[in-house]
Amino acid sequence: MFSAHLDAADDVLITAGSHPKTVHDFYHFPDELYQISYPAPGEPVLAKQIADTFINAGIKVNIDATHGWDHGVWIPLRLMYPQANIPIVQISINTRVGTTENYRYGQLITS
């Protein structure tokens, strides 16, 4: 899943942890929101496959086994999959390279 809340300036960041934590990367919201956990599993093997695809396309990649799910991931997925039983790989965007390049990132993982 691409998240606009994971905006990497240089390399593409791909999460590769088995059990990433829920990140509450927002401020001044009701306390109840900070208590929410979305314990969906990661998928390290898929993360590596995606990273290899990007690398083969000449894109620098940073695989991060410690990065958690930001709210751009866990809020919509919590509504779609409340059991948190689907594996997730989160991929950064890069607003500095523009929409065409970010679109290309998406094309790489769908081909």
C-alpha positions in Angstrom: 0.0 0.0 0.0 1.3 3.4 -0.9 0.9 6.0 1.8 1.0 9.8 1.3 2.0 10.0 5.0 5.3 8.2 4.2 7.0 10.7 1.9 10.7 9.8 1.4 13.0 12.5 0.0 15.4 10.2 -1.7 15.1 6.4 -1.8 11.8 4.6 -1.9 11.1 3.2 1.6 9.5 -0.2 1.8 8.4 -1.7 5.1 9.6 -5.2 5.7 8.8 -6.0 9.3 6.8 -9.1 10.3 4.7 -7.3 13.0 5.0 -3.5 12.5 3.6 -1.3 15.2 0.8 1.2 14.8 2.2 4.7 14.4 0.1 7.6 15.7 1.6 10.2 13.4 -0.9 13.0 14.1 -1.4 15.6 16.8 -4.1 17.2 18.9 -6.7 14.5 18.3 -8.9 12.9 21.0 -7.0 10.5 23.3 -9.1 7.6 22.1 -7.4 7.7 18.7 -4.0 7.2 20.3 -5.2 4.0 21.9 -6.1 2.3 18.6 -3.9 -0.5 17.5 -3.9 -2.1 14.1 -1.8 -5.3 14.5 -1.9 -6.4 10.8 1.1 -8.6 9.9 3.8 -7.4 7.5 5.0 -9.5 4.6 8.8 -9.4 4.4 9.1 -11.8 1.4 6.8 -9.6 -0.7 8.6 -6.5 0.5 11.9 -8.0 -0.8 10.2 -8.8 -4.1 8.9 -5.3 -4.5 12.3 -3.9 -3.6 14.0 -6.1 -6.2 11.5 -4.8 -8.8 12.3 -1.2 -8.0 16.1 -1.8 -7.9 15.9 -3.5 -11.3 14.1 -0.4 -12.6 17.0 1.7 -11.4 15.3 3.1 -8.3 17.1 3.3 -5.0 15.3 1.4 -2.2 15.5 1.4 1.6 14.0 -1.7 3.2 13.0 -0.9 6.7 12.0 -3.8 9.1 11.3 -1.4 12.0 8.9 1.2 10.4 5.3 0.9 11.6 2.0 1.5 9.9 1.2 5.2 9.7 -2.3 6.5 9.8 -2.5 6.7 6.0 -2.3 2.9 6.2 -4.1 1.8 9.3 -7.1 4.1 9.3 -8.5 3.0 5.9 -7.4 -0.6 6.3 -9.0 -0.8 9.8 -12.3 0.2 8.2 -11.8 -2.3 5.3 -10.3 -5.2 7.2 -11.2 -4.7 10.9 -9.7 -8.1 11.8 -6.3 -6.9 10.8 -5.7 -10.3 9.2 -4.2 -9.3 5.8 -0.5 -8.8 5.3 0.7 -5.3 4.4 3.7 -3.9 2.7 3.8 -0.1 2.9 5.6 1.9 0.2 6.6 5.5 0.4 5.8 8.1 -2.2 8.2 11.0 -3.1 6.4 14.3 -3.7 9.7 15.8 -4.9 9.8 13.7 -8.1 6.2 14.5 -9.2 3.2 12.5 -10.2 4.6 10.9 -13.3 7.3 9.1 -11.3 5.0 8.2 -8.5 2.6 6.7 -11.0 5.5 4.7 -12.4 6.1 3.3 -8.9 2.6 2.0 -8.9 3.0 0.6 -12.4 6.1 -1.3 -11.3 4.2 -3.3 -8.7 1.2 -4.0 -10.9 3.1 -5.5 -13.8 
